[in-house]
């Protein structure tokens, strides 16, 4: 079985709602179209993604190319998106739905799936799909939106051709394309419009729509670290030799031990097609059909040919080699041809992807859009059960792999091995994944060779999250306004002697210090040691911030003097920030007290700053 291309998940439709009453209908729509519900943060509880400004959010979705189903007035939706309208060939599907579901209107991208999307949504809401595209209504198909496995070479000519057909012209077809006959196009042997089906490398002719069937695959073999530019040039040379259009390429294929080879992915990216990979045993099964079997290749990796073998494996038993193996600089390439258009997800598998994400301290509003996108794209979620629970509806439809605290290495290894199978996996951490979390362990396991070869070949992307120290500081004011450091007081992985040395050094250097893991049920003395050591170097009234359950129910933030810091006031969910000798407390007119650590701007001559002003440029660094 093939694995889905993770890039397709990035186009998961967004069902946008502005009020709680629309949530049940939106959930049904999202399930039917494999989308996710996006809701106004102040009015909708339980949406997978929340937003503060509907206009800003809708425009960002449009820029990202995400299909949009918006439960709102068409006029409002039009006014929001109007400034972004430019090239209709690049716009995503946009559908407006009446609040009662009675009317479903495809506003934009009708030939990019909006019409079909509207019909599906109307089926869920028992509404009417107000499709107004003349070609779709009269011809039964959209000529500029062929089905999967097909590409129109000259979509800019489709409008005129459709207009001619609607005006009474007839068409003729050259080449096999059953989907064209399935509509209501008027055909005649002497039709003035030619609907041509060809993989031939030529330009469209006048009065012709030229459709490219995706029947070809490029098999690529590569030495380790082969130059990507050499692979691209060889691929172009093979296509030119065959006399075929690159638009007829369905995929670039290779052996799975090359899943992380930059040259292979460079070719796939150059032609805008997925890269798919086969196990060596599958390629060896193609040996009887190889034009150039190699004993040298067999001795090295276990099959008699990579480029030819992968191409033949992709096109199947009824396919053939269009161009046998050609050699370039540390690269080989072969062209396979199938008798019918190919679905690239039906053969081989993609390179697995591991998203290492930090979801922030707890609340949805502190989760970045990039992290939400990665979780949306993932097929599998791996993490501590509490962190996965915090995702709420965003985890729906995903395969969960729950782990208990203390199983960090098993958790990370499992995520990497899942990705090694070709899956798209999100390794979910709280806060920021790179701060006392799992990102470090991912690279440590690779560095030490403690994962399978397949797991070592995965693609890795790390996304930043709001750390607990940032959240605590923001809730308390600006205690991190000057130099600061973080120290974990847990001695499970770090010798206590090392922790003591770091506490003393930070105390002497007068850093603001954020203490992670300050206490546990069994560990009660470390925080007391840190307090006593800090009291040797800074005033007894130094502000200490105690922040618990940040962003979640039961959040508390207190500021106490260093001398009054008590271990029993702190638990495992508390972040402790101890100010420097310069950290101050200030009260605002509403009676709130804030902690801040000045950088000295107010007293610095020549800055041109009035007391209390802020260096905005420095703040961006």
PEKA-V820411 format. One record per run of one state. SS is the DSSP state (2 for helix, 1 for strand, 0 for the rest). FROM is the first residue (numbers start at 1). TO is the last residue. Records with the same first field share a line. If there is no record, write none. Layout:
SS = FROM-TO, FROM-TO
This chain:
0 = 1-5, 10-13, 18-19, 34-35, 41-48, 52-53, 65-67, 72-73, 85-93, 98-102, 109-109, 113-113, 126-127, 130-133, 140-149, 153-154, 167-170, 175-177, 182-186, 188-192, 198-199, 201-207, 214-215, 223-227, 243-243, 245-245, 259-261, 272-273, 279-279, 285-286, 290-294, 302-306, 316-319, 328-330, 338-343, 347-348, 350-352, 359-359, 361-363, 367-368, 378-379, 390-391, 396-398, 404-407, 421-423, 430-430, 432-438, 449-452, 457-458, 464-467, 479-483, 489-495, 510-511, 517-525, 535-542, 549-555, 565-566, 570-573, 579-582, 588-592, 598-600, 604-615, 621-621
2 = 6-9, 20-33, 54-64, 74-84, 110-112, 114-125, 134-139, 155-166, 178-181, 228-242, 246-248, 256-258, 262-271, 280-284, 287-289, 295-301, 307-315, 344-346, 364-366, 369-377, 385-389, 392-395, 408-420, 439-448, 453-456, 468-476, 496-509, 526-534, 562-564, 567-569, 601-603, 616-620
1 = 14-17, 36-40, 49-51, 68-71, 94-97, 103-108, 128-129, 150-152, 171-174, 187-187, 193-197, 200-200, 208-213, 216-222, 244-244, 249-255, 274-278, 320-327, 331-337, 349-349, 353-358, 360-360, 380-384, 399-403, 424-429, 431-431, 459-463, 477-478, 484-488, 512-516, 543-548, 556-561, 574-578, 583-587, 593-597
